[in-house]
């Protein structure tokens, strides 16, 4: 009897522990709250306002300025004459070269006729030699005469071509005495004065286009993926009235400058440009750069 009681007592002692373990509530884990990416920040920079066509027109040869037809602020058209250097000596040399070319051309026509006449004489001599009317020496004489005449004709052809090239070369030198506007724009600065002696390479005029206006700026390489051709940016003059303008990116440098870690970007202004002018500094904002 004793063993049975011991076994029963052991079973009753373990039961409360099992019930307590079954009824113990489970501890809930805290829920993970999803985190959103921080909003992209706008990139702000500044850069100069430029135009594609802007350059200093320089003298292409030595000479004396005889005429200045425009001044600072004058609007010009492509091909318009802006100034002129003394061209009297070149004009005389060119006219002399043309006269010489015409003279050589007359000689060339004369030698052409002589060649034809020598050919006729040779044809007649060949017929007469076949008919035993002349000697072989006479036939050879006419044949050599034709060859010599042909050489004279060829020489005059070369002389005429050379004289024409000389006249063309002088025409090109004459063109260098005329300062021509290379594109539509405005005279930003005039360096030349009438009577001034200039050397080859001396500045004559500063010509600049007025449109389309572009703004150039540098962008840190970490923002390179945030900009592409056609991206819109906002442009505001750095000084003066706070005008807001729109521009779109037209050029992006394909390489990063290793010294500064930046890339060059060019944007072209769209719509009315207001008070913006080439050479001004503008502030710009690229929205949503990451």
Buried (B, 14 or more C-beta within 10 A) or exposed (E): EEEEEEEEEEEEEEEEEEEEEEEEEEEEEEEEEEEEEEEEEEBEBBBBBBBEBBEBBBBBBEBEBBBBEBEEEBEBEEEBEBBBBBBEEBBEBBEEBBEBBEEBBEBBEEBBEBBEEBBEBBEEBBEBBEEEEBEEEEBEBBBEBBEEBBEBBEEBBEBBEEBBEBBBEBEEBBEBBBBEBBBBBBBBEBBBEEEBEBEEEBBBBBBBBBBEBBBBBBBBBEBBEBBEEEBEBBBBBEEEEEBEBEBEBBEBBEEBEEEEEBBBBBBBBBEEBEEBEBEBEBBBBBEEBE
